[in-house]
Amino acid sequence: MSQDNLIKLECTVCKSLNYRSSKNKKILKDRLELKKFCEKCRKHQMHKETK
């Protein structure tokens, strides 16, 4: 994975950085939002892409 394609996903509820992923920035211009499991909240929450 290239460093410029890596993104961090942050929980919208507790604001913890739980996941790292990659995306194609040429195709996806807006920020990524996924529903993932948060270990701190212990349930599935929305995770948003951070800078």
LINCOR-V174697 format. One record per backbone hydrogen bond with DSSP energy under -0.5 kcal/mol. NH is the residue of the N-H (numbers start at 1). CO is the residue of the C=O. E is the energy in kcal/mol with one decimal. If there is no record, write none. Layout:
nh: [NH,NH]
co: [CO,CO]
e: [E,E]
This chain:
nh: [5,6,7,8,9,10,11,12,15,18,18,19,21,23,25,27,28,29,34,36,36,38,39,42,43,45,47,48,49,50]
co: [2,3,21,50,19,48,16,46,11,9,16,9,7,5,23,24,24,27,47,34,45,43,37,38,38,36,34,10,32,8]
e: [-1.0,-1.0,-3.2,-0.6,-2.9,-3.1,-2.3,-2.3,-1.0,-1.6,-0.8,-1.3,-2.3,-1.7,-0.9,-0.6,-2.4,-0.9,-2.4,-0.8,-2.2,-2.3,-0.5,-1.6,-0.9,-2.8,-3.4,-2.6,-1.8,-2.4]
